[in-house]
């Protein structure tokens, strides 16, 4: 912890630190977000709070806590939305169920515009090519507003 980049301590979600990347020349790139993690069902989920300052990032905590409190239901809606978005026809129930177990939640990003982005990973490698992962974007009411594929 430094005076320039103090940590954010949250009683429910733990400690968040300013995200940095050390470059090959030894210089350090400081990002406009804080990172933490959460253990959920034997998995570690990366948590990201976007914001250029501690105050901006801390302001995202209530929304992130709300998502975490209903995480299983939200994660299922996200995986269902991913399958539906990339299906030519209405997906069958077994396809939704398979994807729900295959698409693991890897990270939750609380963006500065209030959007929550759930970054999923394809644990079996059959839904998305290597190096690509789906992301579901949530509105304030936790409805899925967009599904994207990132790399």
N, C-alpha and C positions, 0 to 999 in steps of 0.2 A: 504494500500500500504506500502511496505517496500523497503528499499534500496536493499535488496537481491532479491526481487521479485517485481519490479515496474510494474505498469499496462501498457497496450498497449492501447493508445487512437487512434481510427480511426474515421475520420470525417464522413465516410459513414456507418460504422458498429457498432460504439459505443466503449465501454470500454471492454477490455478483462483482466481478472485477472488470476494469476497462480492458477491452480487447486490444491486443497489440500483436504485431508480427515482426519478428526479427529478420531483417534482410541479410543476404549473404555478405554484404560489406560491413555488417555489425550495427548498422543503424536500425532504429526501431520505428515502425510505422504504427501510429495510434489511430484506431478506428473510432467511428461515431456510434459505438454501442458497447454495452456491458454484457458479459456472459456469465452464466451460471449453469447448474445442472440439477436434475431431479431424477431420483430413482423411482420408477413406476413399474410394477409387475416384473421385477428382475431385469429391467432394462434401464439404461441411463439415457435420459433425454436432455439434449442441450437446450438451454433457455437463453434467449437474446432479447435485450431491451434496447431499442434504438433510441439514441439521443446524444447530442454533442456534449451535454453536461450531466452531472449527477442528478440534478433536479429534473431535467427532461426525461432521463431514463427512469428515475424513481416514479414519475407520473404514470408509467405504463404498468406498474405493479398491480393495481386493483383489477385491471382488465385481464392480466395474465393469471392472477389468482382465480378469477371467475371461470376462466377456461379450464384450468387445472381441476377445479372442483367438479367439473362434469366431463372429465377427459375421456372416459371410455365411450360415452355416447357421441361426443364430438368426433373422436377418432373414427368411429364406425361411420358416421355421416360423411366424413372426409374420404374414407376408402370407397364407400358406395358412390360418391360423386366422381371420383377418379375413374372407376369402372364405367359408369354411365357416360362420362364425357368421351371416352375412347372406344365405346361400343357402337357399332353401326345399328344394331337393333336393341330393344329393351333387354338388359341383361337378366339372365335367369338367377334365381335365388342362390343356387350353388356357386355361381360365378362371383356374386357379391360376398358370399361366405368365404370362399377361397381367398379372395383379395383381402378381406378383413384380417385373415391370419398371415398372409404373405407380405402385406404392405405395413411395415413397422414404422412407428413414429420415431423419427431421429432428432428433430429439433422443432422448437416453437419460437417463432419470432414475433415480438410485439412491436409493430412498426409505428413510426411517429404519426401517421395519419389515422391511427386507431385500429388498423387492420391487424388481424392475427393471421400468420402464415404457418401452416403445419407442413413441415418438410418430411416426406415419407421416403422410405428406402425399400426397394424390392428385395426381400430376403432370399427369394428362390431364383431370381434372375430370369424369370419367364415372362414378366409383364413389361419390363423396360430394358433397353440395351444397357450394357455396362457403362457407367459414367453419367447416366441420366436418372433423374428421380422426379416423381410427381410432387406437387405442392398444392394444397388446398387453402384458399384465402377465405377468411371468415369476416362477415360484417359484425357490427355491434350486437346484433341479436343472435349471433352464432349460426346464421344461415351461410351456406357456401355460396360465395359470389363469383368465384373464378377457380378454375383448375389449370395449372400450368405444368410444363415439364422443364426442368432446369438441368444444367450440366456444369 
